[in-house]
Amino acid sequence: MTAAGAGRIGAYFARALLVFAAAYLFVLPTNAATFVRSVAFAGSGVLALAVWLRSRRPGATPIPFAGPAILVPLALWAVWSWLSLAWSIDPRYSLDQLETEVAYSLLVMLIFHVAARDAASVRVLMATALASLGVLAAIAIAMEIAWGTWIPYRFHYGVGAWSTWLVLAAPLLVCVVAPPPLGFGGGRTPLALGAVLVVLLLATARLTGNRMVWIALALTVAVVTIAAGLRWHRRMWRGRIVLAVALVALMGAFAVGFVDSVVERANIAYQGEESPEATLANDPRLALWEDVAQRIEERPWTGYGFGRRILARQLTRELDNPMLVHAHNVFASQALQSGLPGLAFFAATLAALALRYLRYLRSRDHALAVAGLIGLAIVVGFVVKSQTDDFLYRSNAKEFWALAAMLLGYGCRRERDLSAVAGRATAPPPSPLPNRLESA
């Protein structure tokens, strides 16, 4: 086969991968399209492996990966999690969880790392994620209007899962105002659509009644604002009045939403017999975290086996609360499942991701800096949102790993291309004198 023919086949595989990956990302936040999601996931996995293998052929451009700073702690976390089968108190449950939460998550990372081959591909994936947010948010609001209540488990996996997706998707709105090649340029149409998405995000965040979503969103916006202000302070200074008004309005909405959610929780959970402050002080998770801390002390190096519900029966029985089936904190959950080594490997992976995105943010290249800004905000938002629950689970875990890998995939390629351009620019010009060895 000629090089041109091989190139056309490779481009076909890459375009097909982008289509399947976008379809998977669109239906990932909903539990109402399981067949479509399974087909999209399987197709994306096969195509990603095909594209990656073709990139390893002689003469092809290899796909750059994130390097040992990220891959080593990620691999250690995955391997240590699998090793927990040896001491798990419920090996059958741990094996099932390892397949879905580790093996499938690594495949998701490969899919989106390979799919993010250029800025256009990343724009397609980000636009797809935002479109999914808009469609599912509109469905939730329509249910509230038509039926008088939003049923979160009908299309949205539940309150916790949907509120976490809001936090993960919120940083993608940066692409609305970011300039090309990674952003949409902030024209009238992108800004109008972005404003609609912000309204839908806020409305459905209020529907969840979740308290932590407002804190996570506020800190996400703060990270974006501070990081962008340090990186693009001259450009942001030009529109300082509009930016200040928008930030005040957003932070005010977050504050009102948080207070309203706390009051609502007091009225629903305690029939108004306790003040909102008392509901926070008497949160049942406080007793849960004390129990979890004691259990971690009992098995600090191994944990009890992979799976966030590995101690569900014990916790619910001791605390007499059927809702407290796991640690309700992503870091405590890692320590409970796989001990302090598992926690250290997982925390190191998050830290490595954040440091890589920070490096992108500090780059002189604007597209790379935008990718770093979005990635850093996603990591911060996810960590904050997971302080009162463990959302490294099912759809939310796949969404987090997918977005992280997408930005890494683009960033690795962008850095490689920039290095190649810089290398050509600094290469010495060819000598005009003939080579004596050749002439001899």
C-alpha positions as CSV (number, residue, x, y, z in Angstrom):
1,M,0.0,0.0,0.0
2,T,1.2,3.5,-0.9
3,A,2.0,6.1,1.8
4,A,-0.9,8.2,0.5
5,G,-3.3,5.2,0.8
6,A,-2.1,4.4,4.3
7,G,-2.5,8.1,5.3
8,R,-6.2,8.1,4.0
9,I,-6.9,5.0,6.1
10,G,-5.3,6.5,9.1
11,A,-7.4,9.7,8.7
12,Y,-10.6,7.6,8.3
13,F,-9.9,5.8,11.6
14,A,-9.1,9.1,13.4
15,R,-12.4,10.7,12.2
16,A,-14.4,7.6,13.1
17,L,-12.8,7.6,16.5
18,L,-13.7,11.2,17.0
19,V,-17.4,10.4,16.1
20,F,-17.6,7.4,18.5
21,A,-15.8,9.3,21.3
22,A,-18.1,12.3,21.0
23,A,-21.2,10.0,21.0
24,Y,-19.9,8.3,24.2
25,L,-19.2,11.6,25.9
26,F,-22.6,12.9,25.0
27,V,-24.5,10.0,26.5
28,L,-22.1,9.4,29.4
29,P,-24.0,11.7,31.9
30,T,-27.3,9.9,31.4
31,N,-28.5,6.4,32.4
32,A,-31.3,6.5,29.7
33,A,-29.0,5.4,26.8
34,T,-27.1,2.4,28.0
35,F,-27.1,0.6,24.7
36,V,-25.9,3.6,22.8
37,R,-23.2,4.2,25.5
38,S,-22.0,0.6,25.3
39,V,-21.8,0.6,21.5
40,A,-20.0,4.0,21.5
41,F,-17.6,2.8,24.2
42,A,-16.8,-0.4,22.5
43,G,-16.4,1.3,19.1
44,S,-14.2,4.0,20.6
45,G,-12.0,1.5,22.3
46,V,-11.4,-0.6,19.2
47,L,-10.7,2.5,17.1
48,A,-8.4,4.1,19.6
49,L,-6.3,0.9,19.7
50,A,-6.3,0.8,15.9
51,V,-5.2,4.4,15.7
52,W,-2.5,4.0,18.3
53,L,-1.1,0.8,16.7
54,R,-1.0,2.6,13.3
55,S,1.0,5.4,14.9
56,R,3.6,2.8,15.9
57,R,4.2,1.8,12.3
58,P,7.5,2.7,10.7
59,G,7.3,6.2,9.1
60,A,4.2,7.2,11.0
61,T,4.1,10.0,13.5
62,P,3.9,8.4,17.0
63,I,1.3,9.6,19.5
64,P,3.1,11.3,22.4
65,F,2.0,10.3,25.9
66,A,2.1,12.1,29.2
67,G,5.5,10.8,30.4
68,P,6.5,9.2,33.6
69,A,5.5,12.1,35.9
70,I,1.9,11.2,35.2
71,L,2.0,7.6,34.0
72,V,4.1,6.2,36.8
73,P,1.7,7.3,39.7
74,L,-1.3,6.3,37.6
75,A,0.1,2.9,36.9
76,L,1.1,2.4,40.5
77,W,-2.5,3.3,41.6
78,A,-4.0,0.9,39.1
79,V,-1.6,-2.0,39.9
80,W,-2.0,-1.5,43.7
81,S,-5.7,-1.4,43.3
82,W,-5.6,-4.8,41.5
83,L,-3.2,-6.2,44.1
84,S,-5.9,-5.5,46.7
85,L,-7.7,-8.6,45.4
86,A,-5.2,-10.6,47.4
87,W,-6.5,-9.2,50.7
88,S,-10.0,-8.0,49.8
89,I,-12.7,-9.0,52.3
90,D,-15.0,-9.5,49.3
91,P,-12.9,-10.6,46.3
92,R,-15.9,-11.1,44.0
93,Y,-17.1,-7.5,44.6
94,S,-13.6,-6.1,44.3
95,L,-13.1,-7.8,40.9
96,D,-16.3,-6.4,39.5
97,Q,-15.3,-2.9,40.7
98,L,-11.8,-3.2,39.4
99,E,-13.0,-4.0,35.9
100,T,-15.4,-1.1,35.8
101,E,-13.5,1.5,37.8
102,V,-9.9,0.8,36.9
103,A,-9.7,-1.2,33.6
104,Y,-12.5,0.7,31.9
105,S,-11.3,4.0,33.2
106,L,-7.8,3.4,31.7
107,L,-9.4,2.5,28.4
108,V,-11.4,5.7,28.6
109,M,-8.2,7.7,29.1
110,L,-6.6,6.0,26.1
111,I,-9.7,6.7,23.9
112,F,-9.7,10.5,24.7
113,H,-6.0,10.9,24.7
114,V,-5.8,9.4,21.2
115,A,-8.9,11.2,20.0
116,A,-7.6,14.6,20.9
117,R,-5.3,14.7,17.9
118,D,-5.6,18.5,17.2
119,A,-7.5,21.6,18.3
120,A,-10.4,21.0,16.0
121,S,-10.9,17.5,17.6
122,V,-10.8,19.0,21.1
123,R,-13.3,21.7,20.1
124,V,-15.7,19.0,18.9
125,L,-15.4,17.1,22.1
126,M,-15.8,20.1,24.3
127,A,-18.8,21.3,22.3
128,T,-20.3,17.8,22.6
129,A,-19.9,17.8,26.4
130,L,-21.5,21.2,26.6
131,A,-24.3,20.2,24.3
132,S,-24.9,17.1,26.5
133,L,-25.0,19.5,29.5
134,G,-27.6,21.7,27.8
135,V,-29.9,18.9,26.6
136,L,-29.9,17.0,29.9
137,A,-30.4,20.2,31.9
138,A,-33.3,21.2,29.7
139,I,-34.8,17.7,30.2
140,A,-34.5,18.2,34.0
141,I,-36.2,21.6,33.9
142,A,-38.9,20.3,31.6
143,M,-39.6,17.5,34.1
144,E,-39.9,20.0,36.9
145,I,-42.3,22.1,34.9
146,A,-44.4,19.3,33.5
147,W,-44.5,16.9,36.5
148,G,-44.0,19.3,39.3
149,T,-40.8,17.5,40.3
150,W,-37.5,16.5,38.8
151,I,-36.9,12.7,39.1
152,P,-33.1,12.6,39.2
153,Y,-32.7,8.9,38.6
154,R,-34.8,8.9,35.4
155,F,-32.2,10.4,33.1
156,H,-29.4,11.8,35.3
157,Y,-28.1,9.0,37.4
158,G,-29.1,10.9,40.6
159,V,-28.5,14.1,42.4
160,G,-24.9,13.5,43.3
161,A,-23.9,12.3,39.8
162,W,-25.6,15.2,38.0
163,S,-24.3,17.9,40.4
164,T,-20.8,16.5,39.9
165,W,-21.2,16.6,36.1
166,L,-22.1,20.3,36.4
167,V,-18.8,20.9,38.2
168,L,-16.8,19.0,35.7
169,A,-18.4,20.6,32.6
170,A,-18.4,24.2,34.0
171,P,-14.7,24.8,33.1
172,L,-15.4,23.9,29.5
173,L,-17.3,27.1,29.2
174,V,-13.9,28.8,29.0
175,C,-13.8,27.7,25.4
176,V,-16.7,30.0,24.6
177,V,-14.6,33.1,25.1
178,A,-11.2,31.7,24.4
179,P,-9.6,32.6,21.0
180,P,-8.9,30.0,18.3
181,P,-7.5,27.5,17.8
182,L,-8.8,25.9,21.0
183,G,-11.7,28.3,21.7
184,F,-14.7,29.6,19.8
185,G,-13.6,33.2,19.9
186,G,-16.3,34.8,22.0
187,G,-18.5,36.0,19.1
188,R,-22.2,36.8,19.6
189,T,-23.4,33.3,18.9
190,P,-20.9,31.5,21.3
191,L,-21.6,34.1,24.0
192,A,-25.3,33.7,23.7
193,L,-25.1,29.9,23.8
194,G,-22.7,30.2,26.7
195,A,-25.1,32.4,28.6
196,V,-27.9,29.9,28.1
197,L,-25.7,27.1,29.4
198,V,-24.8,29.1,32.5
199,V,-28.5,29.7,33.2
200,L,-29.3,26.0,32.7
201,L,-26.4,25.0,34.9
202,L,-27.5,27.2,37.7
203,A,-31.1,26.2,37.4
204,T,-30.4,22.5,37.6
205,A,-27.8,22.9,40.3
206,R,-30.6,24.4,42.4
207,L,-32.9,21.5,41.5
208,T,-30.4,19.0,43.0
209,G,-30.6,20.6,46.4
210,N,-26.9,19.7,46.8
211,R,-24.9,22.0,49.0
212,M,-21.4,21.2,47.9
213,V,-22.1,21.9,44.3
214,W,-22.2,25.6,45.0
215,I,-18.9,25.6,46.9
216,A,-17.2,23.6,44.1
217,L,-18.6,25.9,41.4
218,A,-17.5,29.0,43.3
219,L,-13.9,27.6,43.8
220,T,-13.8,26.5,40.1
221,V,-14.7,30.0,39.0
222,A,-12.2,31.5,41.4
223,V,-9.4,29.3,40.0
224,V,-10.3,30.2,36.4
225,T,-10.5,33.9,37.2
226,I,-7.2,34.0,39.2
227,A,-5.3,31.8,36.8
228,A,-6.6,33.7,33.7
229,G,-5.9,37.0,35.4
230,L,-2.3,36.1,36.0
231,R,-1.8,34.6,32.5
232,W,-3.8,37.2,30.5
233,H,-3.9,40.2,32.8
234,R,-3.6,42.7,30.0
235,R,-6.5,41.3,28.0
236,M,-8.7,40.9,31.0
237,W,-8.0,44.4,32.1
238,R,-9.6,45.8,29.0
239,G,-13.0,44.3,29.9
240,R,-12.6,44.6,33.6
241,I,-16.0,46.2,34.2
242,V,-18.0,43.5,32.4
243,L,-15.9,40.8,34.0
244,A,-16.3,42.2,37.5
245,V,-20.1,42.4,37.0
246,A,-20.3,38.9,35.7
247,L,-18.1,37.5,38.6
248,V,-20.2,39.4,41.2
249,A,-23.4,38.0,39.7
250,L,-22.0,34.5,39.6
251,M,-20.7,34.5,43.1
252,G,-23.9,36.0,44.3
253,A,-25.9,33.2,42.6
254,F,-23.6,30.6,44.2
255,A,-24.1,32.1,47.6
256,V,-27.9,32.3,47.3
257,G,-28.0,28.7,46.0
258,F,-25.9,27.4,48.9
259,V,-27.9,29.2,51.6
260,D,-31.2,28.1,49.9
261,S,-30.0,24.5,49.8
262,V,-29.0,24.5,53.4
263,V,-32.4,25.9,54.5
264,E,-34.2,23.4,52.3
265,R,-32.2,20.5,53.7
266,A,-33.1,21.7,57.2
267,N,-36.8,21.8,56.3
268,I,-36.8,18.4,54.6
269,A,-34.5,16.4,56.8
270,Y,-35.5,17.8,60.1
271,Q,-39.0,19.2,59.4
272,G,-37.8,22.7,60.4
273,E,-37.1,21.6,64.0
274,E,-33.4,22.4,63.7
275,S,-31.7,25.5,62.4
276,P,-29.7,25.4,59.1
277,E,-26.5,25.8,61.2
278,A,-27.5,22.8,63.4
279,T,-28.1,20.6,60.3
280,L,-24.5,21.2,59.3
281,A,-23.1,20.5,62.8
282,N,-25.2,17.3,63.0
283,D,-24.5,16.0,59.6
284,P,-24.4,12.2,59.8
285,R,-21.2,12.1,57.7
286,L,-19.3,13.5,60.7
287,A,-19.9,10.2,62.6
288,L,-19.2,8.3,59.5
289,W,-15.8,9.9,59.0
290,E,-14.9,9.0,62.6
291,D,-15.8,5.4,62.0
292,V,-13.9,5.4,58.7
293,A,-10.8,6.8,60.4
294,Q,-10.9,4.1,63.0
295,R,-11.2,1.4,60.3
296,I,-8.3,2.9,58.3
297,E,-6.2,2.7,61.5
298,E,-7.0,-1.0,61.8
299,R,-5.7,-1.8,58.2
300,P,-3.6,1.2,57.2
301,W,-1.3,-0.5,54.6
302,T,-3.7,-2.7,52.8
303,G,-7.3,-1.4,53.3
304,Y,-10.2,-3.8,52.9
305,G,-10.2,-4.3,49.1
306,F,-11.1,-2.2,46.1
307,G,-14.6,-0.9,45.7
308,R,-16.1,2.1,47.4
309,R,-18.9,0.0,49.0
310,I,-16.5,-2.7,50.3
311,L,-17.7,-2.0,53.9
312,A,-21.3,-1.1,53.1
313,R,-23.0,-3.6,55.4
314,Q,-20.7,-2.9,58.3
315,L,-21.1,0.9,58.0
316,T,-24.8,0.9,57.7
317,R,-25.2,-1.5,60.6
318,E,-23.0,0.4,63.0
319,L,-24.3,3.9,62.1
320,D,-27.9,2.8,61.6
321,N,-28.2,4.8,58.4
322,P,-28.9,3.0,55.1
323,M,-27.4,6.0,53.1
324,L,-23.9,5.7,54.6
325,V,-22.6,2.9,52.5
326,H,-19.2,4.3,51.7
327,A,-16.7,6.8,53.0
328,H,-18.3,10.0,51.4
329,N,-14.8,11.4,50.8
330,V,-12.7,10.5,47.8
331,F,-9.4,10.4,49.8
332,A,-10.8,8.6,52.8
333,S,-12.4,6.1,50.3
334,Q,-9.1,5.4,48.7
335,A,-7.4,4.8,52.0
336,L,-10.3,2.5,53.1
337,Q,-10.1,0.5,49.9
338,S,-6.4,0.2,49.3
339,G,-4.7,1.6,52.3
340,L,-2.2,4.5,52.6
341,P,-0.2,3.3,49.6
342,G,-3.3,3.4,47.4
343,L,-4.2,6.9,48.7
344,A,-0.6,8.1,48.1
345,F,-0.6,6.8,44.5
346,F,-4.0,8.4,43.8
347,A,-3.1,11.7,45.3
348,A,0.2,11.7,43.4
349,T,-1.8,11.2,40.1
350,L,-4.0,14.2,40.9
351,A,-1.0,16.3,41.8
352,A,0.8,15.3,38.7
353,L,-2.2,16.2,36.6
354,A,-2.5,19.6,38.3
355,L,1.2,20.3,37.8
356,R,1.1,19.4,34.2
357,Y,-1.9,21.7,33.6
358,L,-0.1,24.4,35.5
359,R,2.9,24.0,33.1
360,Y,0.5,24.3,30.2
361,L,-1.0,27.4,31.7
362,R,2.4,29.1,32.0
363,S,3.3,28.3,28.4
364,R,3.7,31.2,26.0
365,D,1.4,29.4,23.6
366,H,-2.1,30.6,24.1
367,A,-3.9,27.4,23.0
368,L,-1.7,25.3,25.4
369,A,-2.4,27.8,28.2
370,V,-6.2,27.5,27.6
371,A,-5.9,23.7,27.8
372,G,-4.0,24.1,31.1
373,L,-6.5,26.6,32.5
374,I,-9.5,24.2,31.8
375,G,-7.6,21.2,33.1
376,L,-6.6,22.8,36.3
377,A,-10.1,24.0,37.0
378,I,-11.5,20.5,36.3
379,V,-9.1,18.9,38.8
380,V,-9.8,21.5,41.5
381,G,-13.6,21.3,41.0
382,F,-13.6,17.5,41.1
383,V,-11.5,17.4,44.3
384,V,-13.6,20.0,46.1
385,K,-16.9,18.3,45.0
386,S,-15.6,14.9,46.3
387,Q,-14.8,16.1,49.8
388,T,-18.3,15.2,51.1
389,D,-18.8,12.2,48.7
390,D,-16.8,9.8,46.6
391,F,-17.5,10.6,42.9
392,L,-14.6,8.6,41.5
393,Y,-17.3,6.1,40.5
394,R,-19.2,5.0,37.4
395,S,-20.1,7.9,35.0
396,N,-18.4,10.7,37.0
397,A,-15.1,8.8,37.1
398,K,-15.3,8.2,33.4
399,E,-16.1,11.9,32.8
400,F,-13.2,13.0,34.9
401,W,-10.7,10.7,33.3
402,A,-12.0,11.4,29.8
403,L,-11.7,15.2,30.1
404,A,-8.3,14.9,31.8
405,A,-7.0,12.6,29.1
406,M,-8.4,14.8,26.3
407,L,-6.6,17.9,27.5
408,L,-3.4,15.8,28.1
409,G,-3.6,14.3,24.6
410,Y,-3.9,17.8,23.1
411,G,-1.2,19.2,25.3
412,C,1.3,16.5,24.6
413,R,0.9,17.0,20.9
414,R,1.0,20.8,21.1
415,E,4.2,20.7,23.1
416,R,5.8,18.3,20.6
417,D,4.8,20.5,17.7
418,L,6.1,23.7,19.4
419,S,9.4,21.9,20.2
420,A,9.7,20.9,16.6
421,V,9.1,24.4,15.4
422,A,11.6,25.8,17.9
423,G,14.1,23.2,16.9
424,R,13.9,24.2,13.2
425,A,14.1,27.8,14.1
426,T,17.3,27.4,16.0
427,A,19.0,24.9,13.7
428,P,22.1,26.3,12.0
429,P,21.8,27.0,8.3
430,P,23.5,24.6,5.9
431,S,27.0,25.4,5.0
432,P,27.5,26.8,1.5
433,L,30.9,25.1,1.3
434,P,31.0,21.6,-0.3
435,N,31.6,18.7,2.0
436,R,35.1,17.5,1.5
437,L,34.5,14.0,2.5
438,E,31.7,13.7,-0.1
439,S,33.8,15.3,-2.8
440,A,36.6,12.9,-2.0
